[in-house]
Amino acid sequence: MVKNDPQFIKNIAFGNRVADLRGDQNNQDIIAWPRNGGINQQFTFVPEHGKEYKISTTDS
């Protein structure tokens, strides 16, 4: 995985649905939603300590 390369988080329990932020404000719920390519479905994974990553939205 390339640092800051946007990724989709697929939820295999719900078929073709991915993690999706319900709204565009801070502290919104993450829901499973059909993939539409929106920025609210894109996340970046930045290495922190060892095997830990900071996960953030692409537009944050």
Contacts in CASP RR format, 6 or more apart in sequence:
PFRMAT RR
TARGET T0000
AUTHOR 0000-0000-0000
METHOD contacts of the structure
MODEL  1
MVKNDPQFIKNIAFGNRVADLRGDQNNQDIIAWPRNGGINQQFTFVPEHG
KEYKISTTDS
1 7 0 8 1.000
1 45 0 8 1.000
3 44 0 8 1.000
3 45 0 8 1.000
3 46 0 8 1.000
3 47 0 8 1.000
4 44 0 8 1.000
4 46 0 8 1.000
5 44 0 8 1.000
6 42 0 8 1.000
6 43 0 8 1.000
6 44 0 8 1.000
6 58 0 8 1.000
7 42 0 8 1.000
7 43 0 8 1.000
7 44 0 8 1.000
7 45 0 8 1.000
8 18 0 8 1.000
8 19 0 8 1.000
8 35 0 8 1.000
8 37 0 8 1.000
8 41 0 8 1.000
8 42 0 8 1.000
8 43 0 8 1.000
9 18 0 8 1.000
9 19 0 8 1.000
9 43 0 8 1.000
10 16 0 8 1.000
10 17 0 8 1.000
10 18 0 8 1.000
10 35 0 8 1.000
11 17 0 8 1.000
11 18 0 8 1.000
11 19 0 8 1.000
11 32 0 8 1.000
13 32 0 8 1.000
14 32 0 8 1.000
16 34 0 8 1.000
16 35 0 8 1.000
17 32 0 8 1.000
17 33 0 8 1.000
17 34 0 8 1.000
17 35 0 8 1.000
18 32 0 8 1.000
18 33 0 8 1.000
18 34 0 8 1.000
18 35 0 8 1.000
18 41 0 8 1.000
19 30 0 8 1.000
19 31 0 8 1.000
19 32 0 8 1.000
19 41 0 8 1.000
19 43 0 8 1.000
20 30 0 8 1.000
20 31 0 8 1.000
20 32 0 8 1.000
20 33 0 8 1.000
20 40 0 8 1.000
20 41 0 8 1.000
21 28 0 8 1.000
21 29 0 8 1.000
21 30 0 8 1.000
21 31 0 8 1.000
21 40 0 8 1.000
21 41 0 8 1.000
21 57 0 8 1.000
22 28 0 8 1.000
22 29 0 8 1.000
22 30 0 8 1.000
22 31 0 8 1.000
23 40 0 8 1.000
24 40 0 8 1.000
33 41 0 8 1.000
35 41 0 8 1.000
39 57 0 8 1.000
39 58 0 8 1.000
39 59 0 8 1.000
40 57 0 8 1.000
42 57 0 8 1.000
42 58 0 8 1.000
43 55 0 8 1.000
43 56 0 8 1.000
43 57 0 8 1.000
43 58 0 8 1.000
44 55 0 8 1.000
44 56 0 8 1.000
44 57 0 8 1.000
44 58 0 8 1.000
45 53 0 8 1.000
45 54 0 8 1.000
45 55 0 8 1.000
46 53 0 8 1.000
46 54 0 8 1.000
46 56 0 8 1.000
47 53 0 8 1.000
48 54 0 8 1.000
END
